[in-house]
Amino acid sequence: MPRASREGKNNGDTQQHESDLPRGEQPTIVERGKKFAAYDKRGKLIILGYNRKIVQEYSDAQSKVRFERQRKNRSR
């Protein structure tokens, strides 16, 4: 096996924080058995599902929408 193929799999320096949202606005993902739940900063359930990636993407999208909506309401 060529050495280059093993070196390409190193993902040690990836970014930990890749979201567009501030850290305080990010949803919290909780695992319960086989299910994953996403909660907003107030503790309200956003989504419940079996696939963590889908739960994470959906909750991030919903949080962005809610965050932008709050910004609009504050500027009025």
C-alpha positions in Angstrom: 0.0 0.0 0.0 1.5 3.4 -0.9 2.4 5.7 1.9 0.5 8.7 0.4 -2.9 7.0 0.8 -2.4 6.6 4.6 -1.3 10.2 5.0 -4.4 11.5 3.2 -6.7 10.2 6.0 -5.3 12.4 8.7 -8.0 14.9 9.8 -6.4 16.0 13.0 -6.3 19.7 12.2 -9.9 20.2 11.2 -11.8 23.1 12.6 -13.9 22.4 15.7 -16.3 25.3 15.2 -17.6 25.5 11.7 -21.1 26.9 12.3 -22.2 30.3 11.2 -24.0 30.8 14.5 -22.4 32.2 17.6 -21.7 29.6 20.2 -24.5 30.8 22.5 -27.0 30.2 19.7 -25.9 26.7 18.7 -28.3 23.9 19.5 -27.4 21.2 21.9 -27.4 17.6 20.7 -28.2 14.8 23.2 -28.1 11.1 22.6 -30.6 8.9 24.4 -30.3 5.2 23.4 -30.5 5.1 19.6 -32.2 8.5 19.3 -30.7 12.0 19.1 -32.5 15.1 20.2 -31.6 18.7 19.5 -32.5 21.5 21.9 -32.2 25.3 21.5 -30.6 27.5 24.1 -33.9 27.8 26.0 -34.3 24.0 26.2 -37.1 23.7 23.6 -36.9 20.5 21.5 -36.1 21.3 17.9 -35.9 17.8 16.3 -35.8 14.1 17.4 -34.3 11.5 15.1 -32.1 8.4 14.7 -29.4 9.9 12.5 -27.1 12.4 14.3 -26.0 14.1 11.1 -29.5 14.8 9.9 -30.5 16.0 13.4 -27.4 18.3 13.5 -28.0 19.8 10.0 -31.7 20.4 10.6 -31.2 22.0 14.0 -28.4 24.2 12.7 -30.6 25.4 9.9 -33.5 26.1 12.2 -31.3 27.9 14.6 -30.0 30.2 11.8 -33.6 31.0 10.8 -34.6 31.8 14.5 -31.4 33.8 15.0 -32.0 35.9 11.9 -35.7 36.4 12.9 -34.6 37.7 16.3 -32.1 40.1 14.7 -34.9 41.5 12.5 -37.3 41.9 15.5 -34.6 43.7 17.5 -33.8 46.2 14.8 -37.4 47.3 14.5 
